[in-house]
Amino acid sequence: MLRLDAEHVMRPVEAGDGPALARAYLTNRAHLAPWEPTRDETFFTDAWQEEDARRCVTDAAAGRSIRFLIVSTDGEIRGRMNLNNIVRGAFWSADLGYWIDASRLRRGLATRAVRRVTEYARDELKLHRLQAATLVHNAGSQRVLAENGFVRIGSAPKYLRIAGEWQDHLLFQRLLEEPFSSRPARP
């Protein structure tokens, strides 16, 4: 368990998290809709979320990914941090993805959580780099990445199908051997 502040901790997804995840996704449905793939109704059910939580546990045990929950002192899920597509060999890299509960925006929670998951990737997973992609117009997420030393490395036209459309993304990376200090992202 990683402490983020007096109100929040970050911990890996566990079996049994399905109902709390379903509640968090339902609460944030409208907030997340512009930033995520189109979700059908089953995604928001306890059963679907529990099955996904179990997949998360299996993927973590196999070293393919690790997904974290941001949990507040009231026990509610307030966000997720995902290290997906962990690759070893000559690459030693992973993709970073995340979201924060609408009620917790603009408090620095995403910035702290990205920093902790980046430290985890460096110290525990011994990765060389993290990559993140944001929608071109997601200035908030781009600020969070810049504050954590990610630099823009390019753009990807029609990169992911988000909100029902293939959308352009900006690509960022963080080399983990570099010291942790804030750097502005390249325009």
Sequence and secondary structure as in RCSB ss.txt:
>XXXX:A:sequence
MLRLDAEHVMRPVEAGDGPALARAYLTNRAHLAPWEPTRDETFFTDAWQEEDARRCVTDAAAGRSIRFLIVSTDG
EIRGRMNLNNIVRGAFWSADLGYWIDASRLRRGLATRAVRRVTEYARDELKLHRLQAATLVHNAGSQRVLAENGF
VRIGSAPKYLRIAGEWQDHLLFQRLLEEPFSSRPARP
>XXXX:A:secstr
 EE SSSEEEEE  TT HHHHHHHHHHTHHHHGGGS    GGGGSHHHHHHHHHHHHHHHHHTS EEEEEEETTS
 EEEEEEEEEEE TTT EEEEEEEE GGGTTSSHHHHHHHHHHHHHHHTS  SEEEEEEETT HHHHHHHHHTT 
EEEEEEEEEEEETTEEEEEEEEEEETTS         
